Amino acid sequence: MAGKSVSVSIVRDDVCVVRVNDVASKVNALGKSLSDDLRWAFDQIENDDSVHSVVLISGKPDCFFAGADISMLQKTNSIEEATEISRDAQTYFERIEQSKKPVVAAIMGTCMGAGVEIALACHFRIAVNNAATVLSLPEVKLGLLPGAGGTQRLPKLVAVGDALDMMLTGRNVKPKRAKQMGLVDLLVEEHLGTKETHDYLEELAVEVAKGLSNGEIKVKRSKPFFQEIINSLLRTKPALEHIVLKRAKESVDCVSAGHFPAPYEILEAVKNGLLMDRENGFQKEAEAFGRLSQTLQCKALIGLFMGQTACKKNRYGSKQKISRIAIQLADDSSDLAAITLDKGIQVELFGEDKHALEKAKAAIVDRLKRRHPTEFATFMERLIIVDGCDLSESQIVFCHNYEQIEEYIPSNAVAVLRPRSDIPGNTDRAVRLRYHIKNQMAQIIPLPQTNKEAIELVADLLAAQKVMVVKGRFDANGLYKEAVKLVSEGVSPKDVDAFSKAYGFSSGVLSDAMKEGFAVEQSTSSGNAPSVEDVPMRLMCAFVNEAILCVENGDIESTSDMDMLSVAAFGFPAHWGGPCRFVDLYGAAKIVADMERLGMTPCGVLEESARFQ
């Protein structure tokens, strides 16, 4: 029997395998269609007395469930509509949990968001211990909380601290860690091939399901005695409120500075789940989900998520294979080498300072060893340390000082220059690149003479490195000039940084301006400096004005690209979703009014937009 995306088959010993495979997508996302198919499947199972147990598995070896379909949430226009979506998901996951027929979740590949929540509703969880399998609850990154029972079930299954860490950070949890936490009951080691591993996972899950139904297998999730005692104590009202949640809130205050409501709603939902009766706990979770869905922050973060998805695609390359690159020794060369070596690409690290080369090599070893403890030695075999400048085999050369090495760069190689480096006049195979490794964002900045093939080759490397890519010219000079101007008017450099960070910029704007080479001269005037309230608004208006103009002029291809670049590379406040989203959420008319009040000149596009509001 089969629905559009879900097939139901009884394999043997009265075990039913529910196989999920959305053929219209690379991933399984729980939208209306897939959810309806799952309901249909469990209707069949519930009404079939010959079925005694169930295995829930994906037909996609690299994806169990990638979470909920965000487009479904984007269509909601009220808190009530979104609350109903949450209650609906809770109800049918509850049906799985309350089933008298044991349900085993067989997890291989991505298991995110609603995927974790449906697994939590199952009676037993098996996960493949491989690099592709990760479990996460990333809703907080979208300005939401887990709304299908996640805030209620997880803190009762694992230590409260572990549950909060998953929900407040949205970070990936690898299978071994999930097993240690108690999130996963059993690990399956990877076999020779993906298909063989997936087949074995299903076979084992069927055996476990059969064992659970006939009583041969009992679920044992007990921790060591003292750990159980501590976990139980931390779930009591005094310890939960005055130790666990208090510390978690302090951490949230530090990270979000009050700009994001979702972490606070998560803390409250967890508290309700542990201290209230079950029905009220789930109801409060759904109501919080509904409230969050209609916040400006949620809309901003979902916009960034959509932009991130687009920027991860190789939109500018031609799918050429990159086998070797060269990196001239610089401050960021070890980070750049590390994210390349683990992608199967040889890296030649070159320079004239032997001590600095050895130091960079040690940094590469340290990073790879932490991230890939079992594979780092293999990756390091791809690193070539050159005391000098032999670049003959490299396809791409990252230049710290182009003039110094220009004569050594092969004619068929592409020279990658710093964002503000001088333009070489004798080659069409050079491109500027702004690389924000921490946020996995790169900005390809073509020079006037850069040819298409050079851009394609660099784009193919960035695709291999799995970073987000935006192409075009934007350097946030308007922001940096405004920061410098504020200092010249009497605002202290320390205050410019502090006020910008308090408003949500990821780093101090003046410090960034100085790193970009802007000279700062502090005022000696005794006149009145701009007010505390005006400082961040002047910075925002300067940034937004320049960004909107760049998109209008075609320097950056789309508003989505500009928003992603601004947040990931220039630290624009993420809770506003980027400068273009800021115009939508804050209002063009208000921005124009603020700029005129502050003595700033809005661009024509903003003025035009303001007239239509």
Beta strands, then each sheet from edge to edge (+ up, - down):
strand 1: 6-12
strand 2: 15-20
strand 3: 53-58
strand 4: 63-65
strand 5: 103-107
strand 6: 110-112
strand 7: 124-129
strand 8: 134-136
strand 9: 186-189
strand 10: 324-328
strand 11: 346-351
strand 12: 383-387
strand 13: 396-398
strand 14: 414-417
strand 15: 430-436
strand 16: 441-446
strand 17: 468-471
sheet 1: 1+ 2- 3- 5- 7- 9-
sheet 2: 4+ 6+ 8+
sheet 3: 12+ 11+ 10+ 13+ 14+ 15+ 16- 17-
end
